[in-house]
Amino acid sequence: MDVESPYITPRPVATEKLSLSEGNNLWDHLNERYDEIRVTEFFLEFIHDRDFRLIMEKGLSVLQKQAKELEQELSQYEVPLPQRPPANQESVLDPEIVEDRFIFRVIFFGIQGALNLHLRAVIDSIRNDGLRKYFLELLRQEIDMYSDFIKYGKMKGWTKIPPMYINKK
């Protein structure tokens, strides 16, 4: 039995209904994207390696595109938008003290966290098939980015690779 919300709006919403968990996942995704955009913009000031800078700029572009899509999804379902981060941020740190390897590791862990967020949203999206498909696409994009990031990090020697297990029987 579906429980209807007592809150009725004059605007028509999407044809598929939205569960509370699906609305929360949309909201969480947009907050996460806002945070990742802010972190990426911050670290772009400190990157020394040209190739790494290009990778991060491409990633920032993807994050910004996804944030716009998520804002549209939230608006479509009339879910309140979270507060946007400030338009710009200034740093008083010396760029020479922040290593590219450190930036890589922070972003790497951020991608891992986003993978978990996307997967949880896919699992939670039972009611709305279109939204589940959207979260699956975000997951696919993140997996591709993760794979490329690992390859780049291995090439630079920045990815912490566990030691090989050798059975000495």
Secondary structure, 3 states (H helix, E strand, C coil): CCCCCCCCCCCCCCCCCCCHHHHHHHHHHHHHHHHHHHHHHHHHCCCCCHHHHHHHHHHHHHHHHHHHHHHHHHHHCCCCCCCCCCCCCCCCCCHHHCCHHHHHHHHHHHHHHHHHHHHHHHHHCCCCHHHHHHHHHHHHHHHHHHHHHHHHHHHHCCCCCCCCCCCCC
